[in-house]
């Protein structure tokens, strides 16, 4: 199964209220397009955490191994895989090149577990540049960030 995953994260302040938006899209052999959207808001988090969580939620929603093309405007997310940062972090025991602890390690570990059954290609897209799915994910993420009535607690966030 070939799946397109689009995700974006938002934070009003960094840290501050935040949210993610994700779209999963699959075209069946019949030509029928199946699409599902996800979003959630959090009372206090960071933009990078929301970028990661958007990708995680999309991958965790897949019920069988897939070929996934993951589109994100987050260089933090995309470069971690395309420039092999994750491999270095693992080799150094979750330390970055400066020997400091990797930030958001709880989400990086969750992302690696969610990614494991799939073949994932990471593609960077320029944010706020008219990419329809990225714009939709941004709208979902910002709406979630701006809706305190629906906010959850980001249990892994550390100020």
C-alpha positions in Angstrom: 0.0 0.0 0.0 1.3 3.4 -1.0 0.2 6.1 1.5 0.9 9.9 1.5 1.2 11.4 5.0 1.1 15.2 5.3 1.7 16.8 8.7 2.4 20.1 10.4 2.8 21.4 13.9 2.0 24.8 15.5 2.8 26.5 18.7 1.6 29.9 19.9 4.7 30.9 21.7 7.5 28.4 22.0 6.6 27.0 24.5 2.9 27.8 24.5 -0.4 26.3 23.4 0.2 24.1 20.4 -1.4 21.6 18.0 -0.7 19.3 15.1 -2.6 18.5 11.9 -2.2 15.4 9.8 -3.7 14.0 6.6 -3.4 10.4 5.5 -4.2 9.7 1.9 -4.4 6.3 0.0 -5.6 5.6 -3.5 -7.2 2.2 -3.8 -6.6 0.0 -6.9 -10.1 1.0 -7.9 -9.0 4.6 -8.1 -11.0 5.6 -5.0 -9.2 8.0 -2.8 -9.4 7.4 1.0 -8.4 10.3 3.2 -8.4 10.8 7.0 -7.5 13.9 9.0 -6.2 14.1 12.6 -5.6 17.0 14.9 -5.2 17.7 18.6 -4.2 20.7 20.8 -2.1 20.9 23.8 -2.0 23.5 26.6 1.8 23.9 26.7 4.3 22.5 24.2 6.7 23.5 21.5 6.5 23.7 17.7 9.1 20.9 17.3 7.1 18.6 19.5 4.0 19.2 17.5 5.8 18.6 14.2 7.0 15.2 15.5 3.6 14.3 17.0 1.8 15.0 13.7 4.0 12.5 12.0 3.7 10.0 14.8 -0.1 10.1 14.8 -0.3 9.5 11.1 2.1 6.5 11.2 0.4 5.0 14.2 -2.9 5.1 12.5 -1.7 2.7 9.7 -2.9 -0.8 10.4 -0.5 -2.7 8.2 3.0 -2.1 6.7 2.9 0.6 4.0 5.2 2.5 1.7 4.8 6.0 3.2 5.8 9.3 1.7 5.8 11.7 4.6 5.6 15.4 3.6 6.5 18.0 6.2 7.6 21.6 6.4 9.8 20.8 9.4 13.4 20.6 8.5 13.9 19.3 12.1 11.9 16.2 11.3 12.9 15.6 7.7 16.6 16.2 8.2 16.7 13.9 11.2 16.2 11.1 8.8 17.5 12.4 5.5 20.8 13.6 7.0 21.1 10.6 9.3 20.9 12.6 12.6 18.9 9.8 14.2 21.6 7.2 13.5 24.2 9.5 15.1 21.9 10.1 18.2 21.4 6.3 18.6 25.2 5.6 18.2 25.9 8.3 20.9 23.2 7.1 23.3 20.7 9.9 22.5 23.3 12.6 22.6 23.7 15.1 19.7 27.0 16.0 18.0 27.8 18.5 20.8 27.4 15.7 23.3 24.2 17.2 24.7 21.0 15.2 25.3 18.7 15.1 22.3 15.6 17.2 22.9 12.2 15.5 22.6 13.7 12.0 23.0 10.4 10.6 24.1 8.8 11.6 20.8 11.8 10.5 18.7 11.6 7.0 20.3 7.9 6.9 19.7 8.4 8.0 16.1 11.0 5.3 15.5 8.6 2.7 16.9 5.7 4.0 14.7 8.0 4.1 11.6 9.4 0.6 12.1 6.9 -1.5 10.2 6.8 0.9 7.3 9.1 2.1 4.5 9.1 5.8 4.9 10.5 8.5 2.6 10.7 12.0 4.1 10.0 14.9 1.9 10.5 18.6 2.9 7.9 21.1 1.6 8.2 24.8 2.0 5.7 26.0 4.6 3.1 28.7 3.8 3.9 28.5 0.1 0.6 27.3 -1.3 1.1 23.5 -1.0 -2.6 22.5 -0.5 -2.1 19.7 1.9 0.5 21.6 4.0 -1.8 24.5 4.2 -4.7 22.3 5.3 -2.4 20.6 8.0 -1.4 24.1 9.1 -5.0 25.1 9.4 -5.8 22.0 11.5 -2.8 22.6 13.7 -3.4 26.2 14.4 -7.2 25.6 15.0 -6.2 23.0 17.6 -3.6 25.3 19.2 -6.2 28.1 19.4 -9.0 26.0 21.0 -8.3 25.8 24.8 -11.5 23.8 25.3 -9.9 20.9 23.6 -6.4 21.1 24.9 -4.6 18.1 26.3 -1.5 18.0 28.5 1.7 17.2 26.7 3.0 14.8 29.3 6.5 14.6 27.8 7.1 18.4 27.6 9.7 19.7 29.9 10.2 23.5 30.1 
